Amino acid sequence: MYQEINDAIFVRNSSFEESDDEVENFFNENNLSKIVLCAVQYKEEGRSTIQYFKNKGYYLYIQWLNSGFKDAKEYSDFLNFKSR
């Protein structure tokens, strides 16, 4: 599910929310990875994952994948992720 490539890079191919995992259980607080690549579910629990990384001083690059790929309308950021 996840792999620490080296001390600097952490990759996880699923979201913490999807597996009911707590993000803080995956990182050594004294030696945080410099780069983290992971998914975040677009639901209320995903906000705590984002907040964790912000509190640790990470810069965030967020890309919304498959946002209504076949839907007839565009969805707004109803959970207000953008402004947090």
PDB file of N, CA, C and O in Angstrom:
ATOM      1  N   MET A   1       0.798  -1.193   0.000  1.00  0.00           N
ATOM      2  CA  MET A   1       0.000   0.000   0.000  1.00  0.00           C
ATOM      3  C   MET A   1       0.846   1.265   0.000  1.00  0.00           C
ATOM      4  O   MET A   1       0.482   2.250  -0.643  1.00  0.00           O
ATOM      5  N   TYR A   2       1.956   1.255   0.702  1.00  0.00           N
ATOM      6  CA  TYR A   2       2.810   2.430   0.717  1.00  0.00           C
ATOM      7  C   TYR A   2       4.256   1.989   0.677  1.00  0.00           C
ATOM      8  O   TYR A   2       4.586   0.839   0.968  1.00  0.00           O
ATOM      9  N   GLN A   3       5.102   2.920   0.314  1.00  0.00           N
ATOM     10  CA  GLN A   3       6.528   2.612   0.255  1.00  0.00           C
ATOM     11  C   GLN A   3       7.319   3.863   0.565  1.00  0.00           C
ATOM     12  O   GLN A   3       7.065   4.932   0.009  1.00  0.00           O
ATOM     13  N   GLU A   4       8.272   3.717   1.451  1.00  0.00           N
ATOM     14  CA  GLU A   4       9.202   4.808   1.702  1.00  0.00           C
ATOM     15  C   GLU A   4      10.389   4.540   0.789  1.00  0.00           C
ATOM     16  O   GLU A   4      11.163   3.616   1.039  1.00  0.00           O
ATOM     17  N   ILE A   5      10.543   5.332  -0.261  1.00  0.00           N
ATOM     18  CA  ILE A   5      11.593   5.128  -1.243  1.00  0.00           C
ATOM     19  C   ILE A   5      12.956   5.383  -0.615  1.00  0.00           C
ATOM     20  O   ILE A   5      13.896   4.612  -0.809  1.00  0.00           O
ATOM     21  N   ASN A   6      13.048   6.438   0.116  1.00  0.00           N
ATOM     22  CA  ASN A   6      14.218   6.747   0.946  1.00  0.00           C
ATOM     23  C   ASN A   6      13.745   7.722   2.007  1.00  0.00           C
ATOM     24  O   ASN A   6      12.541   7.948   2.134  1.00  0.00           O
ATOM     25  N   ASP A   7      14.644   8.297   2.761  1.00  0.00           N
ATOM     26  CA  ASP A   7      14.222   9.224   3.820  1.00  0.00           C
ATOM     27  C   ASP A   7      13.506  10.448   3.274  1.00  0.00           C
ATOM     28  O   ASP A   7      12.768  11.113   4.000  1.00  0.00           O
ATOM     29  N   ALA A   8      13.720  10.747   2.003  1.00  0.00           N
ATOM     30  CA  ALA A   8      13.193  11.989   1.442  1.00  0.00           C
ATOM     31  C   ALA A   8      11.849  11.836   0.748  1.00  0.00           C
ATOM     32  O   ALA A   8      11.125  12.822   0.613  1.00  0.00           O
ATOM     33  N   ILE A   9      11.485  10.623   0.298  1.00  0.00           N
ATOM     34  CA  ILE A   9      10.274  10.454  -0.512  1.00  0.00           C
ATOM     35  C   ILE A   9       9.397   9.338   0.057  1.00  0.00           C
ATOM     36  O   ILE A   9       9.876   8.241   0.342  1.00  0.00           O
ATOM     37  N   PHE A  10       8.113   9.636   0.217  1.00  0.00           N
ATOM     38  CA  PHE A  10       7.117   8.671   0.691  1.00  0.00           C
ATOM     39  C   PHE A  10       6.008   8.610  -0.357  1.00  0.00           C
ATOM     40  O   PHE A  10       5.468   9.645  -0.746  1.00  0.00           O
ATOM     41  N   VAL A  11       5.665   7.405  -0.817  1.00  0.00           N
ATOM     42  CA  VAL A  11       4.616   7.231  -1.827  1.00  0.00           C
ATOM     43  C   VAL A  11       3.558   6.288  -1.280  1.00  0.00           C
ATOM     44  O   VAL A  11       3.871   5.241  -0.714  1.00  0.00           O
ATOM     45  N   ARG A  12       2.316   6.672  -1.456  1.00  0.00           N
ATOM     46  CA  ARG A  12       1.198   5.806  -1.072  1.00  0.00           C
ATOM     47  C   ARG A  12       0.203   5.810  -2.219  1.00  0.00           C
ATOM     48  O   ARG A  12      -0.211   6.878  -2.672  1.00  0.00           O
ATOM     49  N   ASN A  13      -0.189   4.632  -2.696  1.00  0.00           N
ATOM     50  CA  ASN A  13      -1.056   4.567  -3.866  1.00  0.00           C
ATOM     51  C   ASN A  13      -2.541   4.540  -3.541  1.00  0.00           C
ATOM     52  O   ASN A  13      -3.364   4.290  -4.422  1.00  0.00           O
ATOM     53  N   SER A  14      -2.886   4.788  -2.312  1.00  0.00           N
ATOM     54  CA  SER A  14      -4.292   4.957  -1.932  1.00  0.00           C
ATOM     55  C   SER A  14      -4.358   6.046  -0.869  1.00  0.00           C
ATOM     56  O   SER A  14      -3.338   6.462  -0.320  1.00  0.00           O
ATOM     57  N   SER A  15      -5.554   6.490  -0.595  1.00  0.00           N
ATOM     58  CA  SER A  15      -5.684   7.548   0.411  1.00  0.00           C
ATOM     59  C   SER A  15      -5.694   6.951   1.812  1.00  0.00           C
ATOM     60  O   SER A  15      -6.020   5.779   1.998  1.00  0.00           O
ATOM     61  N   PHE A  16      -5.338   7.760   2.780  1.00  0.00           N
ATOM     62  CA  PHE A  16      -5.407   7.337   4.182  1.00  0.00           C
ATOM     63  C   PHE A  16      -6.864   7.100   4.570  1.00  0.00           C
ATOM     64  O   PHE A  16      -7.168   6.185   5.335  1.00  0.00           O
ATOM     65  N   GLU A  17      -7.757   7.922   4.042  1.00  0.00           N
ATOM     66  CA  GLU A  17      -9.178   7.827   4.373  1.00  0.00           C
ATOM     67  C   GLU A  17      -9.783   6.522   3.848  1.00  0.00           C
ATOM     68  O   GLU A  17     -10.613   5.903   4.513  1.00  0.00           O
ATOM     69  N   GLU A  18      -9.363   6.115   2.658  1.00  0.00           N
ATOM     70  CA  GLU A  18      -9.886   4.910   2.020  1.00  0.00           C
ATOM     71  C   GLU A  18      -9.607   3.661   2.857  1.00  0.00           C
ATOM     72  O   GLU A  18     -10.407   2.726   2.872  1.00  0.00           O
ATOM     73  N   SER A  19      -8.485   3.651   3.544  1.00  0.00           N
ATOM     74  CA  SER A  19      -8.076   2.499   4.351  1.00  0.00           C
ATOM     75  C   SER A  19      -8.342   2.689   5.838  1.00  0.00           C
ATOM     76  O   SER A  19      -7.945   1.849   6.645  1.00  0.00           O
ATOM     77  N   ASP A  20      -9.005   3.776   6.213  1.00  0.00           N
ATOM     78  CA  ASP A  20      -9.255   4.111   7.621  1.00  0.00           C
ATOM     79  C   ASP A  20      -7.970   4.183   8.428  1.00  0.00           C
ATOM     80  O   ASP A  20      -7.926   3.750   9.579  1.00  0.00           O
ATOM     81  N   ASP A  21      -6.921   4.732   7.818  1.00  0.00           N
ATOM     82  CA  ASP A  21      -5.640   4.922   8.483  1.00  0.00           C
ATOM     83  C   ASP A  21      -5.495   6.369   8.937  1.00  0.00           C
ATOM     84  O   ASP A  21      -6.025   7.285   8.307  1.00  0.00           O
ATOM     85  N   GLU A  22      -4.781   6.563  10.019  1.00  0.00           N
ATOM     86  CA  GLU A  22      -4.462   7.900  10.500  1.00  0.00           C
ATOM     87  C   GLU A  22      -3.118   8.312   9.914  1.00  0.00           C
ATOM     88  O   GLU A  22      -2.127   7.599  10.074  1.00  0.00           O
ATOM     89  N   VAL A  23      -3.077   9.432   9.250  1.00  0.00           N
ATOM     90  CA  VAL A  23      -1.872   9.871   8.556  1.00  0.00           C
ATOM     91  C   VAL A  23      -0.667   9.961   9.492  1.00  0.00           C
ATOM     92  O   VAL A  23       0.446   9.620   9.091  1.00  0.00           O
ATOM     93  N   GLU A  24      -0.865  10.406  10.709  1.00  0.00           N
ATOM     94  CA  GLU A  24       0.262  10.580  11.633  1.00  0.00           C
ATOM     95  C   GLU A  24       0.923   9.256  12.031  1.00  0.00           C
ATOM     96  O   GLU A  24       2.050   9.267  12.526  1.00  0.00           O
ATOM     97  N   ASN A  25       0.257   8.129  11.829  1.00  0.00           N
ATOM     98  CA  ASN A  25       0.841   6.825  12.156  1.00  0.00           C
ATOM     99  C   ASN A  25       1.878   6.363  11.131  1.00  0.00           C
ATOM    100  O   ASN A  25       2.545   5.352  11.349  1.00  0.00           O
ATOM    101  N   PHE A  26       2.022   7.076  10.034  1.00  0.00           N
ATOM    102  CA  PHE A  26       2.912   6.651   8.958  1.00  0.00           C
ATOM    103  C   PHE A  26       4.219   7.430   8.910  1.00  0.00           C
ATOM    104  O   PHE A  26       5.086   7.122   8.093  1.00  0.00           O
ATOM    105  N   PHE A  27       4.375   8.421   9.757  1.00  0.00           N
ATOM    106  CA  PHE A  27       5.545   9.282   9.662  1.00  0.00           C
ATOM    107  C   PHE A  27       6.265   9.401  10.994  1.00  0.00           C
ATOM    108  O   PHE A  27       5.647   9.456  12.057  1.00  0.00           O
ATOM    109  N   ASN A  28       7.589   9.438  10.910  1.00  0.00           N
ATOM    110  CA  ASN A  28       8.433   9.690  12.062  1.00  0.00           C
ATOM    111  C   ASN A  28       8.465  11.206  12.260  1.00  0.00           C
ATOM    112  O   ASN A  28       9.020  11.930  11.432  1.00  0.00           O
ATOM    113  N   GLU A  29       7.888  11.673  13.324  1.00  0.00           N
ATOM    114  CA  GLU A  29       7.769  13.115  13.571  1.00  0.00           C
ATOM    115  C   GLU A  29       9.126  13.823  13.612  1.00  0.00           C
ATOM    116  O   GLU A  29       9.202  15.026  13.366  1.00  0.00           O
ATOM    117  N   ASN A  30      10.188  13.090  13.919  1.00  0.00           N
ATOM    118  CA  ASN A  30      11.520  13.687  14.005  1.00  0.00           C
ATOM    119  C   ASN A  30      12.283  13.637  12.695  1.00  0.00           C
ATOM    120  O   ASN A  30      13.342  14.252  12.573  1.00  0.00           O
ATOM    121  N   ASN A  31      11.763  12.913  11.713  1.00  0.00           N
ATOM    122  CA  ASN A  31      12.453  12.774  10.432  1.00  0.00           C
ATOM    123  C   ASN A  31      11.421  12.628   9.324  1.00  0.00           C
ATOM    124  O   ASN A  31      11.298  11.563   8.719  1.00  0.00           O
ATOM    125  N   LEU A  32      10.679  13.699   9.059  1.00  0.00           N
ATOM    126  CA  LEU A  32       9.623  13.658   8.054  1.00  0.00           C
ATOM    127  C   LEU A  32      10.203  13.597   6.650  1.00  0.00           C
ATOM    128  O   LEU A  32      11.236  14.202   6.366  1.00  0.00           O
ATOM    129  N   SER A  33       9.529  12.861   5.776  1.00  0.00           N
ATOM    130  CA  SER A  33       9.916  12.821   4.369  1.00  0.00           C
ATOM    131  C   SER A  33       9.788  14.219   3.776  1.00  0.00           C
ATOM    132  O   SER A  33       8.898  14.982   4.151  1.00  0.00           O
ATOM    133  N   LYS A  34      10.680  14.548   2.851  1.00  0.00           N
ATOM    134  CA  LYS A  34      10.613  15.869   2.217  1.00  0.00           C
ATOM    135  C   LYS A  34       9.513  15.932   1.177  1.00  0.00           C
ATOM    136  O   LYS A  34       8.911  16.986   0.972  1.00  0.00           O
ATOM    137  N   ILE A  35       9.245  14.811   0.517  1.00  0.00           N
ATOM    138  CA  ILE A  35       8.216  14.740  -0.522  1.00  0.00           C
ATOM    139  C   ILE A  35       7.264  13.611  -0.184  1.00  0.00           C
ATOM    140  O   ILE A  35       7.692  12.497   0.118  1.00  0.00           O
ATOM    141  N   VAL A  36       5.968  13.899  -0.236  1.00  0.00           N
ATOM    142  CA  VAL A  36       4.939  12.884  -0.001  1.00  0.00           C
ATOM    143  C   VAL A  36       3.995  12.905  -1.200  1.00  0.00           C
ATOM    144  O   VAL A  36       3.442  13.947  -1.550  1.00  0.00           O
ATOM    145  N   LEU A  37       3.821  11.749  -1.820  1.00  0.00           N
ATOM    146  CA  LEU A  37       2.873  11.605  -2.920  1.00  0.00           C
ATOM    147  C   LEU A  37       1.765  10.675  -2.436  1.00  0.00           C
ATOM    148  O   LEU A  37       2.013   9.508  -2.136  1.00  0.00           O
ATOM    149  N   CYS A  38       0.543  11.198  -2.363  1.00  0.00           N
ATOM    150  CA  CYS A  38      -0.565  10.372  -1.892  1.00  0.00           C
ATOM    151  C   CYS A  38      -1.884  10.937  -2.397  1.00  0.00           C
ATOM    152  O   CYS A  38      -1.967  12.087  -2.829  1.00  0.00           O
ATOM    153  N   ALA A  39      -2.895  10.112  -2.332  1.00  0.00           N
ATOM    154  CA  ALA A  39      -4.251  10.536  -2.670  1.00  0.00           C
ATOM    155  C   ALA A  39      -4.951  11.006  -1.399  1.00  0.00           C
ATOM    156  O   ALA A  39      -4.608  10.592  -0.291  1.00  0.00           O
ATOM    157  N   VAL A  40      -5.929  11.873  -1.583  1.00  0.00           N
ATOM    158  CA  VAL A  40      -6.791  12.320  -0.484  1.00  0.00           C
ATOM    159  C   VAL A  40      -8.219  12.231  -0.993  1.00  0.00           C
ATOM    160  O   VAL A  40      -8.536  12.758  -2.059  1.00  0.00           O
ATOM    161  N   GLN A  41      -9.074  11.571  -0.244  1.00  0.00           N
ATOM    162  CA  GLN A  41     -10.478  11.465  -0.630  1.00  0.00           C
ATOM    163  C   GLN A  41     -11.159  12.822  -0.477  1.00  0.00           C
ATOM    164  O   GLN A  41     -10.898  13.560   0.474  1.00  0.00           O
ATOM    165  N   TYR A  42     -12.035  13.137  -1.428  1.00  0.00           N
ATOM    166  CA  TYR A  42     -12.783  14.393  -1.339  1.00  0.00           C
ATOM    167  C   TYR A  42     -14.007  14.163  -0.460  1.00  0.00           C
ATOM    168  O   TYR A  42     -15.136  14.039  -0.934  1.00  0.00           O
ATOM    169  N   LYS A  43     -13.736  14.112   0.827  1.00  0.00           N
ATOM    170  CA  LYS A  43     -14.787  14.006   1.837  1.00  0.00           C
ATOM    171  C   LYS A  43     -14.253  14.648   3.105  1.00  0.00           C
ATOM    172  O   LYS A  43     -13.075  14.999   3.177  1.00  0.00           O
ATOM    173  N   GLU A  44     -15.087  14.799   4.076  1.00  0.00           N
ATOM    174  CA  GLU A  44     -14.738  15.538   5.296  1.00  0.00           C
ATOM    175  C   GLU A  44     -13.434  15.040   5.931  1.00  0.00           C
ATOM    176  O   GLU A  44     -12.622  15.850   6.377  1.00  0.00           O
ATOM    177  N   GLU A  45     -13.225  13.726   5.979  1.00  0.00           N
ATOM    178  CA  GLU A  45     -12.016  13.172   6.594  1.00  0.00           C
ATOM    179  C   GLU A  45     -10.748  13.591   5.861  1.00  0.00           C
ATOM    180  O   GLU A  45      -9.678  13.665   6.466  1.00  0.00           O
ATOM    181  N   GLY A  46     -10.857  13.864   4.573  1.00  0.00           N
ATOM    182  CA  GLY A  46      -9.696  14.291   3.795  1.00  0.00           C
ATOM    183  C   GLY A  46      -9.153  15.635   4.252  1.00  0.00           C
ATOM    184  O   GLY A  46      -7.966  15.916   4.085  1.00  0.00           O
ATOM    185  N   ARG A  47     -10.001  16.455   4.819  1.00  0.00           N
ATOM    186  CA  ARG A  47      -9.544  17.752   5.322  1.00  0.00           C
ATOM    187  C   ARG A  47      -8.527  17.590   6.440  1.00  0.00           C
ATOM    188  O   ARG A  47      -7.608  18.401   6.549  1.00  0.00           O
ATOM    189  N   SER A  48      -8.666  16.565   7.275  1.00  0.00           N
ATOM    190  CA  SER A  48      -7.696  16.368   8.356  1.00  0.00           C
ATOM    191  C   SER A  48      -6.345  15.910   7.802  1.00  0.00           C
ATOM    192  O   SER A  48      -5.305  16.258   8.360  1.00  0.00           O
ATOM    193  N   THR A  49      -6.345  15.140   6.721  1.00  0.00           N
ATOM    194  CA  THR A  49      -5.089  14.748   6.079  1.00  0.00           C
ATOM    195  C   THR A  49      -4.373  15.979   5.542  1.00  0.00           C
ATOM    196  O   THR A  49      -3.171  16.139   5.752  1.00  0.00           O
ATOM    197  N   ILE A  50      -5.089  16.834   4.862  1.00  0.00           N
ATOM    198  CA  ILE A  50      -4.505  18.064   4.327  1.00  0.00           C
ATOM    199  C   ILE A  50      -3.996  18.943   5.463  1.00  0.00           C
ATOM    200  O   ILE A  50      -2.905  19.506   5.375  1.00  0.00           O
ATOM    201  N   GLN A  51      -4.779  19.061   6.521  1.00  0.00           N
ATOM    202  CA  GLN A  51      -4.373  19.893   7.657  1.00  0.00           C
ATOM    203  C   GLN A  51      -3.111  19.349   8.325  1.00  0.00           C
ATOM    204  O   GLN A  51      -2.263  20.126   8.763  1.00  0.00           O
ATOM    205  N   TYR A  52      -2.978  18.038   8.407  1.00  0.00           N
ATOM    206  CA  TYR A  52      -1.774  17.427   8.983  1.00  0.00           C
ATOM    207  C   TYR A  52      -0.534  17.909   8.232  1.00  0.00           C
ATOM    208  O   TYR A  52       0.435  18.358   8.844  1.00  0.00           O
ATOM    209  N   PHE A  53      -0.571  17.813   6.911  1.00  0.00           N
ATOM    210  CA  PHE A  53       0.593  18.209   6.116  1.00  0.00           C
ATOM    211  C   PHE A  53       0.840  19.718   6.186  1.00  0.00           C
ATOM    212  O   PHE A  53       1.991  20.155   6.199  1.00  0.00           O
ATOM    213  N   LYS A  54      -0.208  20.498   6.231  1.00  0.00           N
ATOM    214  CA  LYS A  54      -0.030  21.949   6.387  1.00  0.00           C
ATOM    215  C   LYS A  54       0.607  22.272   7.736  1.00  0.00           C
ATOM    216  O   LYS A  54       1.498  23.118   7.811  1.00  0.00           O
ATOM    217  N   ASN A  55       0.162  21.610   8.795  1.00  0.00           N
ATOM    218  CA  ASN A  55       0.721  21.840  10.130  1.00  0.00           C
ATOM    219  C   ASN A  55       2.196  21.459  10.215  1.00  0.00           C
ATOM    220  O   ASN A  55       2.936  22.004  11.034  1.00  0.00           O
ATOM    221  N   LYS A  56       2.620  20.528   9.375  1.00  0.00           N
ATOM    222  CA  LYS A  56       4.018  20.095   9.355  1.00  0.00           C
ATOM    223  C   LYS A  56       4.878  20.940   8.420  1.00  0.00           C
ATOM    224  O   LYS A  56       6.070  20.675   8.262  1.00  0.00           O
ATOM    225  N   GLY A  57       4.282  21.953   7.803  1.00  0.00           N
ATOM    226  CA  GLY A  57       5.049  22.875   6.973  1.00  0.00           C
ATOM    227  C   GLY A  57       5.221  22.472   5.521  1.00  0.00           C
ATOM    228  O   GLY A  57       6.048  23.049   4.815  1.00  0.00           O
ATOM    229  N   TYR A  58       4.453  21.489   5.063  1.00  0.00           N
ATOM    230  CA  TYR A  58       4.546  21.079   3.668  1.00  0.00           C
ATOM    231  C   TYR A  58       3.893  22.107   2.750  1.00  0.00           C
ATOM    232  O   TYR A  58       2.902  22.739   3.116  1.00  0.00           O
ATOM    233  N   TYR A  59       4.452  22.265   1.568  1.00  0.00           N
ATOM    234  CA  TYR A  59       3.789  22.982   0.486  1.00  0.00           C
ATOM    235  C   TYR A  59       2.921  21.969  -0.223  1.00  0.00           C
ATOM    236  O   TYR A  59       3.357  20.842  -0.460  1.00  0.00           O
ATOM    237  N   LEU A  60       1.705  22.344  -0.566  1.00  0.00           N
ATOM    238  CA  LEU A  60       0.772  21.395  -1.168  1.00  0.00           C
ATOM    239  C   LEU A  60       0.574  21.687  -2.647  1.00  0.00           C
ATOM    240  O   LEU A  60       0.431  22.839  -3.055  1.00  0.00           O
ATOM    241  N   TYR A  61       0.569  20.636  -3.432  1.00  0.00           N
ATOM    242  CA  TYR A  61       0.158  20.700  -4.831  1.00  0.00           C
ATOM    243  C   TYR A  61      -0.981  19.718  -4.948  1.00  0.00           C
ATOM    244  O   TYR A  61      -0.787  18.514  -4.786  1.00  0.00           O
ATOM    245  N   ILE A  62      -2.161  20.217  -5.225  1.00  0.00           N
ATOM    246  CA  ILE A  62      -3.352  19.379  -5.256  1.00  0.00           C
ATOM    247  C   ILE A  62      -3.921  19.370  -6.663  1.00  0.00           C
ATOM    248  O   ILE A  62      -4.119  20.415  -7.283  1.00  0.00           O
ATOM    249  N   GLN A  63      -4.178  18.165  -7.152  1.00  0.00           N
ATOM    250  CA  GLN A  63      -4.790  18.002  -8.461  1.00  0.00           C
ATOM    251  C   GLN A  63      -6.032  17.147  -8.299  1.00  0.00           C
ATOM    252  O   GLN A  63      -5.971  16.041  -7.763  1.00  0.00           O
ATOM    253  N   TRP A  64      -7.145  17.657  -8.759  1.00  0.00           N
ATOM    254  CA  TRP A  64      -8.405  16.946  -8.642  1.00  0.00           C
ATOM    255  C   TRP A  64      -8.543  16.022  -9.840  1.00  0.00           C
ATOM    256  O   TRP A  64      -8.721  16.488 -10.965  1.00  0.00           O
ATOM    257  N   LEU A  65      -8.462  14.714  -9.611  1.00  0.00           N
ATOM    258  CA  LEU A  65      -8.534  13.726 -10.676  1.00  0.00           C
ATOM    259  C   LEU A  65      -9.953  13.189 -10.831  1.00  0.00           C
ATOM    260  O   LEU A  65     -10.664  12.980  -9.849  1.00  0.00           O
ATOM    261  N   ASN A  66     -10.344  12.972 -12.062  1.00  0.00           N
ATOM    262  CA  ASN A  66     -11.655  12.393 -12.379  1.00  0.00           C
ATOM    263  C   ASN A  66     -12.795  13.126 -11.691  1.00  0.00           C
ATOM    264  O   ASN A  66     -13.707  12.507 -11.143  1.00  0.00           O
ATOM    265  N   SER A  67     -12.733  14.397 -11.727  1.00  0.00           N
ATOM    266  CA  SER A  67     -13.780  15.203 -11.060  1.00  0.00           C
ATOM    267  C   SER A  67     -15.028  15.247 -11.929  1.00  0.00           C
ATOM    268  O   SER A  67     -15.241  16.194 -12.685  1.00  0.00           O
ATOM    269  N   GLY A  68     -15.837  14.222 -11.810  1.00  0.00           N
ATOM    270  CA  GLY A  68     -17.067  14.166 -12.594  1.00  0.00           C
ATOM    271  C   GLY A  68     -16.787  13.871 -14.049  1.00  0.00           C
ATOM    272  O   GLY A  68     -17.392  14.490 -14.924  1.00  0.00           O
ATOM    273  N   PHE A  69     -15.907  12.962 -14.332  1.00  0.00           N
ATOM    274  CA  PHE A  69     -15.448  12.667 -15.689  1.00  0.00           C
ATOM    275  C   PHE A  69     -16.588  12.557 -16.690  1.00  0.00           C
ATOM    276  O   PHE A  69     -16.509  13.133 -17.775  1.00  0.00           O
ATOM    277  N   LYS A  70     -17.628  11.841 -16.354  1.00  0.00           N
ATOM    278  CA  LYS A  70     -18.752  11.665 -17.281  1.00  0.00           C
ATOM    279  C   LYS A  70     -20.011  12.392 -16.819  1.00  0.00           C
ATOM    280  O   LYS A  70     -21.096  12.155 -17.351  1.00  0.00           O
ATOM    281  N   ASP A  71     -19.874  13.260 -15.848  1.00  0.00           N
ATOM    282  CA  ASP A  71     -21.030  14.005 -15.354  1.00  0.00           C
ATOM    283  C   ASP A  71     -21.398  15.125 -16.319  1.00  0.00           C
ATOM    284  O   ASP A  71     -20.548  15.659 -17.031  1.00  0.00           O
ATOM    285  N   ALA A  72     -22.665  15.461 -16.325  1.00  0.00           N
ATOM    286  CA  ALA A  72     -23.157  16.504 -17.224  1.00  0.00           C
ATOM    287  C   ALA A  72     -22.836  17.904 -16.724  1.00  0.00           C
ATOM    288  O   ALA A  72     -22.898  18.856 -17.502  1.00  0.00           O
ATOM    289  N   LYS A  73     -22.498  18.055 -15.465  1.00  0.00           N
ATOM    290  CA  LYS A  73     -22.229  19.384 -14.926  1.00  0.00           C
ATOM    291  C   LYS A  73     -20.915  19.400 -14.155  1.00  0.00           C
ATOM    292  O   LYS A  73     -20.393  18.355 -13.767  1.00  0.00           O
ATOM    293  N   GLU A  74     -20.397  20.589 -13.944  1.00  0.00           N
ATOM    294  CA  GLU A  74     -19.177  20.772 -13.165  1.00  0.00           C
ATOM    295  C   GLU A  74     -19.553  20.944 -11.696  1.00  0.00           C
ATOM    296  O   GLU A  74     -20.558  21.578 -11.371  1.00  0.00           O
ATOM    297  N   TYR A  75     -18.739  20.376 -10.816  1.00  0.00           N
ATOM    298  CA  TYR A  75     -19.002  20.481  -9.386  1.00  0.00           C
ATOM    299  C   TYR A  75     -18.141  21.559  -8.755  1.00  0.00           C
ATOM    300  O   TYR A  75     -16.998  21.774  -9.159  1.00  0.00           O
ATOM    301  N   SER A  76     -18.691  22.224  -7.776  1.00  0.00           N
ATOM    302  CA  SER A  76     -17.926  23.233  -7.051  1.00  0.00           C
ATOM    303  C   SER A  76     -17.187  22.573  -5.890  1.00  0.00           C
ATOM    304  O   SER A  76     -17.422  21.406  -5.574  1.00  0.00           O
ATOM    305  N   ASP A  77     -16.322  23.310  -5.281  1.00  0.00           N
ATOM    306  CA  ASP A  77     -15.566  22.846  -4.119  1.00  0.00           C
ATOM    307  C   ASP A  77     -16.447  22.981  -2.888  1.00  0.00           C
ATOM    308  O   ASP A  77     -16.218  23.859  -2.057  1.00  0.00           O
ATOM    309  N   PHE A  78     -17.462  22.114  -2.761  1.00  0.00           N
ATOM    310  CA  PHE A  78     -18.447  22.261  -1.690  1.00  0.00           C
ATOM    311  C   PHE A  78     -17.897  21.960  -0.311  1.00  0.00           C
ATOM    312  O   PHE A  78     -18.521  22.333   0.682  1.00  0.00           O
ATOM    313  N   LEU A  79     -16.739  21.291  -0.208  1.00  0.00           N
ATOM    314  CA  LEU A  79     -16.124  21.084   1.098  1.00  0.00           C
ATOM    315  C   LEU A  79     -15.081  22.159   1.401  1.00  0.00           C
ATOM    316  O   LEU A  79     -14.449  22.143   2.458  1.00  0.00           O
ATOM    317  N   ASN A  80     -14.912  23.081   0.477  1.00  0.00           N
ATOM    318  CA  ASN A  80     -14.056  24.244   0.684  1.00  0.00           C
ATOM    319  C   ASN A  80     -12.585  23.886   0.899  1.00  0.00           C
ATOM    320  O   ASN A  80     -11.908  24.504   1.719  1.00  0.00           O
ATOM    321  N   PHE A  81     -12.092  22.887   0.162  1.00  0.00           N
ATOM    322  CA  PHE A  81     -10.697  22.489   0.280  1.00  0.00           C
ATOM    323  C   PHE A  81      -9.760  23.608  -0.178  1.00  0.00           C
ATOM    324  O   PHE A  81      -8.695  23.810   0.407  1.00  0.00           O
ATOM    325  N   LYS A  82     -10.154  24.320  -1.209  1.00  0.00           N
ATOM    326  CA  LYS A  82      -9.276  25.312  -1.818  1.00  0.00           C
ATOM    327  C   LYS A  82      -8.856  26.407  -0.854  1.00  0.00           C
ATOM    328  O   LYS A  82      -7.709  26.852  -0.895  1.00  0.00           O
ATOM    329  N   SER A  83      -9.745  26.847   0.002  1.00  0.00           N
ATOM    330  CA  SER A  83      -9.431  27.972   0.877  1.00  0.00           C
ATOM    331  C   SER A  83      -8.765  27.557   2.185  1.00  0.00           C
ATOM    332  O   SER A  83      -8.461  28.421   3.007  1.00  0.00           O
ATOM    333  N   ARG A  84      -8.535  26.302   2.399  1.00  0.00           N
ATOM    334  CA  ARG A  84      -7.941  25.843   3.663  1.00  0.00           C
ATOM    335  C   ARG A  84      -6.466  25.698   3.559  1.00  0.00           C
ATOM    336  O   ARG A  84      -5.813  25.321   4.532  1.00  0.00           O
TER     337      ARG A  84
END
